[in-house]
Amino acid sequence: MAAVSSVNLIIHKGTKFEETFSLTADDDSMLNLTGYSASAALKKHPTSVKSFDFNTSIVVSDGSIKVSMGASITSTLPSGRCYYDILVKTPTNLVSKAVQGNVLVQESASKLSWVLK
């Protein structure tokens, strides 16, 4: 797997969030993710005890990982700058960090009560 990618994100509180990351091998070809699993989480800062998990799915056909978080979860995120990372595990149980970055969690000016029902 190529070096850890650094990608910054913006999440709007109370809305569904989704992002897809294409992973590449050391030779810049599509990474074959057959048998891989992934885990992703967001924290206020890397050493925080409290974390918020993303849903993750792997698309083997294009070497990508999709992360998502529902509106009911994003509404509970701490506002401001946060940190996230995505870890991948190979079929032989080798764990690597694939993507990391900052997340700007923004408040919504609109009333959210109807969105979360």
Phi and psi in radians as a Rosetta constraint file:
Dihedral C 1 N 2 CA 2 C 2 CIRCULARHARMONIC -1.167 0.35
Dihedral N 2 CA 2 C 2 N 3 CIRCULARHARMONIC 3.031 0.35
Dihedral C 2 N 3 CA 3 C 3 CIRCULARHARMONIC -0.985 0.35
Dihedral N 3 CA 3 C 3 N 4 CIRCULARHARMONIC 2.789 0.35
Dihedral C 3 N 4 CA 4 C 4 CIRCULARHARMONIC -1.080 0.35
Dihedral N 4 CA 4 C 4 N 5 CIRCULARHARMONIC 2.239 0.35
Dihedral C 4 N 5 CA 5 C 5 CIRCULARHARMONIC -1.461 0.35
Dihedral N 5 CA 5 C 5 N 6 CIRCULARHARMONIC 2.510 0.35
Dihedral C 5 N 6 CA 6 C 6 CIRCULARHARMONIC -1.998 0.35
Dihedral N 6 CA 6 C 6 N 7 CIRCULARHARMONIC 2.010 0.35
Dihedral C 6 N 7 CA 7 C 7 CIRCULARHARMONIC -2.327 0.35
Dihedral N 7 CA 7 C 7 N 8 CIRCULARHARMONIC 2.161 0.35
Dihedral C 7 N 8 CA 8 C 8 CIRCULARHARMONIC -1.588 0.35
Dihedral N 8 CA 8 C 8 N 9 CIRCULARHARMONIC 2.529 0.35
Dihedral C 8 N 9 CA 9 C 9 CIRCULARHARMONIC -2.237 0.35
Dihedral N 9 CA 9 C 9 N 10 CIRCULARHARMONIC 2.834 0.35
Dihedral C 9 N 10 CA 10 C 10 CIRCULARHARMONIC -2.185 0.35
Dihedral N 10 CA 10 C 10 N 11 CIRCULARHARMONIC 2.265 0.35
Dihedral C 10 N 11 CA 11 C 11 CIRCULARHARMONIC -2.116 0.35
Dihedral N 11 CA 11 C 11 N 12 CIRCULARHARMONIC 2.266 0.35
Dihedral C 11 N 12 CA 12 C 12 CIRCULARHARMONIC -1.649 0.35
Dihedral N 12 CA 12 C 12 N 13 CIRCULARHARMONIC 2.140 0.35
Dihedral C 12 N 13 CA 13 C 13 CIRCULARHARMONIC -0.982 0.35
Dihedral N 13 CA 13 C 13 N 14 CIRCULARHARMONIC 2.432 0.35
Dihedral C 13 N 14 CA 14 C 14 CIRCULARHARMONIC 1.388 0.35
Dihedral N 14 CA 14 C 14 N 15 CIRCULARHARMONIC 0.180 0.35
Dihedral C 14 N 15 CA 15 C 15 CIRCULARHARMONIC -2.137 0.35
Dihedral N 15 CA 15 C 15 N 16 CIRCULARHARMONIC 2.745 0.35
Dihedral C 15 N 16 CA 16 C 16 CIRCULARHARMONIC -1.257 0.35
Dihedral N 16 CA 16 C 16 N 17 CIRCULARHARMONIC 2.388 0.35
Dihedral C 16 N 17 CA 17 C 17 CIRCULARHARMONIC -2.060 0.35
Dihedral N 17 CA 17 C 17 N 18 CIRCULARHARMONIC 2.463 0.35
Dihedral C 17 N 18 CA 18 C 18 CIRCULARHARMONIC -2.642 0.35
Dihedral N 18 CA 18 C 18 N 19 CIRCULARHARMONIC 2.393 0.35
Dihedral C 18 N 19 CA 19 C 19 CIRCULARHARMONIC -2.614 0.35
Dihedral N 19 CA 19 C 19 N 20 CIRCULARHARMONIC 2.532 0.35
Dihedral C 19 N 20 CA 20 C 20 CIRCULARHARMONIC -2.082 0.35
Dihedral N 20 CA 20 C 20 N 21 CIRCULARHARMONIC 2.371 0.35
Dihedral C 20 N 21 CA 21 C 21 CIRCULARHARMONIC -2.101 0.35
Dihedral N 21 CA 21 C 21 N 22 CIRCULARHARMONIC 2.195 0.35
Dihedral C 21 N 22 CA 22 C 22 CIRCULARHARMONIC -1.567 0.35
Dihedral N 22 CA 22 C 22 N 23 CIRCULARHARMONIC 2.230 0.35
Dihedral C 22 N 23 CA 23 C 23 CIRCULARHARMONIC -1.815 0.35
Dihedral N 23 CA 23 C 23 N 24 CIRCULARHARMONIC 2.506 0.35
Dihedral C 23 N 24 CA 24 C 24 CIRCULARHARMONIC -2.157 0.35
Dihedral N 24 CA 24 C 24 N 25 CIRCULARHARMONIC 2.708 0.35
Dihedral C 24 N 25 CA 25 C 25 CIRCULARHARMONIC -1.410 0.35
Dihedral N 25 CA 25 C 25 N 26 CIRCULARHARMONIC 3.057 0.35
Dihedral C 25 N 26 CA 26 C 26 CIRCULARHARMONIC -1.036 0.35
Dihedral N 26 CA 26 C 26 N 27 CIRCULARHARMONIC -0.473 0.35
Dihedral C 26 N 27 CA 27 C 27 CIRCULARHARMONIC -1.612 0.35
Dihedral N 27 CA 27 C 27 N 28 CIRCULARHARMONIC 0.272 0.35
Dihedral C 27 N 28 CA 28 C 28 CIRCULARHARMONIC 1.200 0.35
Dihedral N 28 CA 28 C 28 N 29 CIRCULARHARMONIC 0.191 0.35
Dihedral C 28 N 29 CA 29 C 29 CIRCULARHARMONIC -1.466 0.35
Dihedral N 29 CA 29 C 29 N 30 CIRCULARHARMONIC 2.885 0.35
Dihedral C 29 N 30 CA 30 C 30 CIRCULARHARMONIC -1.036 0.35
Dihedral N 30 CA 30 C 30 N 31 CIRCULARHARMONIC 2.334 0.35
Dihedral C 30 N 31 CA 31 C 31 CIRCULARHARMONIC -1.346 0.35
Dihedral N 31 CA 31 C 31 N 32 CIRCULARHARMONIC 2.243 0.35
Dihedral C 31 N 32 CA 32 C 32 CIRCULARHARMONIC -1.358 0.35
Dihedral N 32 CA 32 C 32 N 33 CIRCULARHARMONIC 1.903 0.35
Dihedral C 32 N 33 CA 33 C 33 CIRCULARHARMONIC -1.689 0.35
Dihedral N 33 CA 33 C 33 N 34 CIRCULARHARMONIC 0.312 0.35
Dihedral C 33 N 34 CA 34 C 34 CIRCULARHARMONIC -1.034 0.35
Dihedral N 34 CA 34 C 34 N 35 CIRCULARHARMONIC 2.174 0.35
Dihedral C 34 N 35 CA 35 C 35 CIRCULARHARMONIC 1.433 0.35
Dihedral N 35 CA 35 C 35 N 36 CIRCULARHARMONIC -0.024 0.35
Dihedral C 35 N 36 CA 36 C 36 CIRCULARHARMONIC -1.396 0.35
Dihedral N 36 CA 36 C 36 N 37 CIRCULARHARMONIC 2.762 0.35
Dihedral C 36 N 37 CA 37 C 37 CIRCULARHARMONIC -2.285 0.35
Dihedral N 37 CA 37 C 37 N 38 CIRCULARHARMONIC 2.851 0.35
Dihedral C 37 N 38 CA 38 C 38 CIRCULARHARMONIC -2.428 0.35
Dihedral N 38 CA 38 C 38 N 39 CIRCULARHARMONIC 2.690 0.35
Dihedral C 38 N 39 CA 39 C 39 CIRCULARHARMONIC -2.473 0.35
Dihedral N 39 CA 39 C 39 N 40 CIRCULARHARMONIC 2.440 0.35
Dihedral C 39 N 40 CA 40 C 40 CIRCULARHARMONIC -2.498 0.35
Dihedral N 40 CA 40 C 40 N 41 CIRCULARHARMONIC 2.479 0.35
Dihedral C 40 N 41 CA 41 C 41 CIRCULARHARMONIC -2.576 0.35
Dihedral N 41 CA 41 C 41 N 42 CIRCULARHARMONIC 2.760 0.35
Dihedral C 41 N 42 CA 42 C 42 CIRCULARHARMONIC -2.099 0.35
Dihedral N 42 CA 42 C 42 N 43 CIRCULARHARMONIC 2.436 0.35
Dihedral C 42 N 43 CA 43 C 43 CIRCULARHARMONIC -2.392 0.35
Dihedral N 43 CA 43 C 43 N 44 CIRCULARHARMONIC 2.742 0.35
Dihedral C 43 N 44 CA 44 C 44 CIRCULARHARMONIC -1.063 0.35
Dihedral N 44 CA 44 C 44 N 45 CIRCULARHARMONIC -0.718 0.35
Dihedral C 44 N 45 CA 45 C 45 CIRCULARHARMONIC -2.598 0.35
Dihedral N 45 CA 45 C 45 N 46 CIRCULARHARMONIC 2.786 0.35
Dihedral C 45 N 46 CA 46 C 46 CIRCULARHARMONIC -0.945 0.35
Dihedral N 46 CA 46 C 46 N 47 CIRCULARHARMONIC -0.498 0.35
Dihedral C 46 N 47 CA 47 C 47 CIRCULARHARMONIC -1.668 0.35
Dihedral N 47 CA 47 C 47 N 48 CIRCULARHARMONIC 0.076 0.35
Dihedral C 47 N 48 CA 48 C 48 CIRCULARHARMONIC -1.057 0.35
Dihedral N 48 CA 48 C 48 N 49 CIRCULARHARMONIC 2.535 0.35
Dihedral C 48 N 49 CA 49 C 49 CIRCULARHARMONIC -1.348 0.35
Dihedral N 49 CA 49 C 49 N 50 CIRCULARHARMONIC -0.721 0.35
Dihedral C 49 N 50 CA 50 C 50 CIRCULARHARMONIC -1.382 0.35
Dihedral N 50 CA 50 C 50 N 51 CIRCULARHARMONIC 2.297 0.35
Dihedral C 50 N 51 CA 51 C 51 CIRCULARHARMONIC -2.342 0.35
Dihedral N 51 CA 51 C 51 N 52 CIRCULARHARMONIC 2.816 0.35
Dihedral C 51 N 52 CA 52 C 52 CIRCULARHARMONIC -2.178 0.35
Dihedral N 52 CA 52 C 52 N 53 CIRCULARHARMONIC 2.059 0.35
Dihedral C 52 N 53 CA 53 C 53 CIRCULARHARMONIC -1.444 0.35
Dihedral N 53 CA 53 C 53 N 54 CIRCULARHARMONIC 2.435 0.35
Dihedral C 53 N 54 CA 54 C 54 CIRCULARHARMONIC -1.532 0.35
Dihedral N 54 CA 54 C 54 N 55 CIRCULARHARMONIC 2.650 0.35
Dihedral C 54 N 55 CA 55 C 55 CIRCULARHARMONIC -1.350 0.35
Dihedral N 55 CA 55 C 55 N 56 CIRCULARHARMONIC 2.434 0.35
Dihedral C 55 N 56 CA 56 C 56 CIRCULARHARMONIC -2.218 0.35
Dihedral N 56 CA 56 C 56 N 57 CIRCULARHARMONIC 2.537 0.35
Dihedral C 56 N 57 CA 57 C 57 CIRCULARHARMONIC -2.493 0.35
Dihedral N 57 CA 57 C 57 N 58 CIRCULARHARMONIC 2.505 0.35
Dihedral C 57 N 58 CA 58 C 58 CIRCULARHARMONIC -1.840 0.35
Dihedral N 58 CA 58 C 58 N 59 CIRCULARHARMONIC 2.318 0.35
Dihedral C 58 N 59 CA 59 C 59 CIRCULARHARMONIC -1.923 0.35
Dihedral N 59 CA 59 C 59 N 60 CIRCULARHARMONIC 1.732 0.35
Dihedral C 59 N 60 CA 60 C 60 CIRCULARHARMONIC -1.097 0.35
Dihedral N 60 CA 60 C 60 N 61 CIRCULARHARMONIC -0.639 0.35
Dihedral C 60 N 61 CA 61 C 61 CIRCULARHARMONIC -1.088 0.35
Dihedral N 61 CA 61 C 61 N 62 CIRCULARHARMONIC -0.455 0.35
Dihedral C 61 N 62 CA 62 C 62 CIRCULARHARMONIC -2.204 0.35
Dihedral N 62 CA 62 C 62 N 63 CIRCULARHARMONIC 0.223 0.35
Dihedral C 62 N 63 CA 63 C 63 CIRCULARHARMONIC 1.092 0.35
Dihedral N 63 CA 63 C 63 N 64 CIRCULARHARMONIC 0.695 0.35
Dihedral C 63 N 64 CA 64 C 64 CIRCULARHARMONIC -2.153 0.35
Dihedral N 64 CA 64 C 64 N 65 CIRCULARHARMONIC 2.792 0.35
Dihedral C 64 N 65 CA 65 C 65 CIRCULARHARMONIC -2.142 0.35
Dihedral N 65 CA 65 C 65 N 66 CIRCULARHARMONIC 2.254 0.35
Dihedral C 65 N 66 CA 66 C 66 CIRCULARHARMONIC -1.841 0.35
Dihedral N 66 CA 66 C 66 N 67 CIRCULARHARMONIC 2.289 0.35
Dihedral C 66 N 67 CA 67 C 67 CIRCULARHARMONIC -2.034 0.35
Dihedral N 67 CA 67 C 67 N 68 CIRCULARHARMONIC 2.528 0.35
Dihedral C 67 N 68 CA 68 C 68 CIRCULARHARMONIC -2.605 0.35
Dihedral N 68 CA 68 C 68 N 69 CIRCULARHARMONIC 2.822 0.35
Dihedral C 68 N 69 CA 69 C 69 CIRCULARHARMONIC -2.636 0.35
Dihedral N 69 CA 69 C 69 N 70 CIRCULARHARMONIC 2.286 0.35
Dihedral C 69 N 70 CA 70 C 70 CIRCULARHARMONIC -1.301 0.35
Dihedral N 70 CA 70 C 70 N 71 CIRCULARHARMONIC 2.850 0.35
Dihedral C 70 N 71 CA 71 C 71 CIRCULARHARMONIC -1.057 0.35
Dihedral N 71 CA 71 C 71 N 72 CIRCULARHARMONIC -0.612 0.35
Dihedral C 71 N 72 CA 72 C 72 CIRCULARHARMONIC -1.154 0.35
Dihedral N 72 CA 72 C 72 N 73 CIRCULARHARMONIC -0.471 0.35
Dihedral C 72 N 73 CA 73 C 73 CIRCULARHARMONIC -1.467 0.35
Dihedral N 73 CA 73 C 73 N 74 CIRCULARHARMONIC -0.807 0.35
Dihedral C 73 N 74 CA 74 C 74 CIRCULARHARMONIC -1.075 0.35
Dihedral N 74 CA 74 C 74 N 75 CIRCULARHARMONIC -0.472 0.35
Dihedral C 74 N 75 CA 75 C 75 CIRCULARHARMONIC -1.181 0.35
Dihedral N 75 CA 75 C 75 N 76 CIRCULARHARMONIC -0.327 0.35
Dihedral C 75 N 76 CA 76 C 76 CIRCULARHARMONIC -1.746 0.35
Dihedral N 76 CA 76 C 76 N 77 CIRCULARHARMONIC -0.026 0.35
Dihedral C 76 N 77 CA 77 C 77 CIRCULARHARMONIC -1.188 0.35
Dihedral N 77 CA 77 C 77 N 78 CIRCULARHARMONIC 2.581 0.35
Dihedral C 77 N 78 CA 78 C 78 CIRCULARHARMONIC -1.222 0.35
Dihedral N 78 CA 78 C 78 N 79 CIRCULARHARMONIC 2.384 0.35
Dihedral C 78 N 79 CA 79 C 79 CIRCULARHARMONIC -1.245 0.35
Dihedral N 79 CA 79 C 79 N 80 CIRCULARHARMONIC 2.719 0.35
Dihedral C 79 N 80 CA 80 C 80 CIRCULARHARMONIC 1.682 0.35
Dihedral N 80 CA 80 C 80 N 81 CIRCULARHARMONIC -2.776 0.35
Dihedral C 80 N 81 CA 81 C 81 CIRCULARHARMONIC -1.355 0.35
Dihedral N 81 CA 81 C 81 N 82 CIRCULARHARMONIC 2.285 0.35
Dihedral C 81 N 82 CA 82 C 82 CIRCULARHARMONIC -2.271 0.35
Dihedral N 82 CA 82 C 82 N 83 CIRCULARHARMONIC -3.126 0.35
Dihedral C 82 N 83 CA 83 C 83 CIRCULARHARMONIC -2.286 0.35
Dihedral N 83 CA 83 C 83 N 84 CIRCULARHARMONIC 2.517 0.35
Dihedral C 83 N 84 CA 84 C 84 CIRCULARHARMONIC -2.446 0.35
Dihedral N 84 CA 84 C 84 N 85 CIRCULARHARMONIC 2.813 0.35
Dihedral C 84 N 85 CA 85 C 85 CIRCULARHARMONIC -2.649 0.35
Dihedral N 85 CA 85 C 85 N 86 CIRCULARHARMONIC 2.818 0.35
Dihedral C 85 N 86 CA 86 C 86 CIRCULARHARMONIC -2.158 0.35
Dihedral N 86 CA 86 C 86 N 87 CIRCULARHARMONIC 2.152 0.35
Dihedral C 86 N 87 CA 87 C 87 CIRCULARHARMONIC -1.851 0.35
Dihedral N 87 CA 87 C 87 N 88 CIRCULARHARMONIC 2.505 0.35
Dihedral C 87 N 88 CA 88 C 88 CIRCULARHARMONIC -2.120 0.35
Dihedral N 88 CA 88 C 88 N 89 CIRCULARHARMONIC 2.558 0.35
Dihedral C 88 N 89 CA 89 C 89 CIRCULARHARMONIC -2.115 0.35
Dihedral N 89 CA 89 C 89 N 90 CIRCULARHARMONIC 2.222 0.35
Dihedral C 89 N 90 CA 90 C 90 CIRCULARHARMONIC -1.338 0.35
Dihedral N 90 CA 90 C 90 N 91 CIRCULARHARMONIC 2.919 0.35
Dihedral C 90 N 91 CA 91 C 91 CIRCULARHARMONIC -1.042 0.35
Dihedral N 91 CA 91 C 91 N 92 CIRCULARHARMONIC -0.351 0.35
Dihedral C 91 N 92 CA 92 C 92 CIRCULARHARMONIC -1.704 0.35
Dihedral N 92 CA 92 C 92 N 93 CIRCULARHARMONIC 0.290 0.35
Dihedral C 92 N 93 CA 93 C 93 CIRCULARHARMONIC 1.196 0.35
Dihedral N 93 CA 93 C 93 N 94 CIRCULARHARMONIC 0.405 0.35
Dihedral C 93 N 94 CA 94 C 94 CIRCULARHARMONIC -1.448 0.35
Dihedral N 94 CA 94 C 94 N 95 CIRCULARHARMONIC 2.149 0.35
Dihedral C 94 N 95 CA 95 C 95 CIRCULARHARMONIC -1.797 0.35
Dihedral N 95 CA 95 C 95 N 96 CIRCULARHARMONIC 2.307 0.35
Dihedral C 95 N 96 CA 96 C 96 CIRCULARHARMONIC -2.362 0.35
Dihedral N 96 CA 96 C 96 N 97 CIRCULARHARMONIC 2.637 0.35
Dihedral C 96 N 97 CA 97 C 97 CIRCULARHARMONIC -1.493 0.35
Dihedral N 97 CA 97 C 97 N 98 CIRCULARHARMONIC 2.192 0.35
Dihedral C 97 N 98 CA 98 C 98 CIRCULARHARMONIC -1.723 0.35
Dihedral N 98 CA 98 C 98 N 99 CIRCULARHARMONIC -0.706 0.35
Dihedral C 98 N 99 CA 99 C 99 CIRCULARHARMONIC -2.481 0.35
Dihedral N 99 CA 99 C 99 N 100 CIRCULARHARMONIC 2.550 0.35
Dihedral C 99 N 100 CA 100 C 100 CIRCULARHARMONIC -2.618 0.35
Dihedral N 100 CA 100 C 100 N 101 CIRCULARHARMONIC 2.879 0.35
Dihedral C 100 N 101 CA 101 C 101 CIRCULARHARMONIC 2.917 0.35
Dihedral N 101 CA 101 C 101 N 102 CIRCULARHARMONIC -3.094 0.35
Dihedral C 101 N 102 CA 102 C 102 CIRCULARHARMONIC -1.646 0.35
Dihedral N 102 CA 102 C 102 N 103 CIRCULARHARMONIC 2.640 0.35
Dihedral C 102 N 103 CA 103 C 103 CIRCULARHARMONIC -2.181 0.35
Dihedral N 103 CA 103 C 103 N 104 CIRCULARHARMONIC 2.234 0.35
Dihedral C 103 N 104 CA 104 C 104 CIRCULARHARMONIC -1.663 0.35
Dihedral N 104 CA 104 C 104 N 105 CIRCULARHARMONIC 1.942 0.35
Dihedral C 104 N 105 CA 105 C 105 CIRCULARHARMONIC -1.630 0.35
Dihedral N 105 CA 105 C 105 N 106 CIRCULARHARMONIC 2.017 0.35
Dihedral C 105 N 106 CA 106 C 106 CIRCULARHARMONIC -1.841 0.35
Dihedral N 106 CA 106 C 106 N 107 CIRCULARHARMONIC 2.417 0.35
Dihedral C 106 N 107 CA 107 C 107 CIRCULARHARMONIC -1.200 0.35
Dihedral N 107 CA 107 C 107 N 108 CIRCULARHARMONIC 2.702 0.35
Dihedral C 107 N 108 CA 108 C 108 CIRCULARHARMONIC -1.808 0.35
Dihedral N 108 CA 108 C 108 N 109 CIRCULARHARMONIC 2.443 0.35
Dihedral C 108 N 109 CA 109 C 109 CIRCULARHARMONIC -1.382 0.35
Dihedral N 109 CA 109 C 109 N 110 CIRCULARHARMONIC -0.442 0.35
Dihedral C 109 N 110 CA 110 C 110 CIRCULARHARMONIC -1.419 0.35
Dihedral N 110 CA 110 C 110 N 111 CIRCULARHARMONIC 2.736 0.35
Dihedral C 110 N 111 CA 111 C 111 CIRCULARHARMONIC -1.234 0.35
Dihedral N 111 CA 111 C 111 N 112 CIRCULARHARMONIC 2.300 0.35
Dihedral C 111 N 112 CA 112 C 112 CIRCULARHARMONIC -1.763 0.35
Dihedral N 112 CA 112 C 112 N 113 CIRCULARHARMONIC -0.117 0.35
Dihedral C 112 N 113 CA 113 C 113 CIRCULARHARMONIC -0.995 0.35
Dihedral N 113 CA 113 C 113 N 114 CIRCULARHARMONIC -0.636 0.35
Dihedral C 113 N 114 CA 114 C 114 CIRCULARHARMONIC -1.324 0.35
Dihedral N 114 CA 114 C 114 N 115 CIRCULARHARMONIC -0.448 0.35
Dihedral C 114 N 115 CA 115 C 115 CIRCULARHARMONIC -1.212 0.35
Dihedral N 115 CA 115 C 115 N 116 CIRCULARHARMONIC -0.640 0.35
Dihedral C 115 N 116 CA 116 C 116 CIRCULARHARMONIC -1.488 0.35
Dihedral N 116 CA 116 C 116 N 117 CIRCULARHARMONIC 0.001 0.35
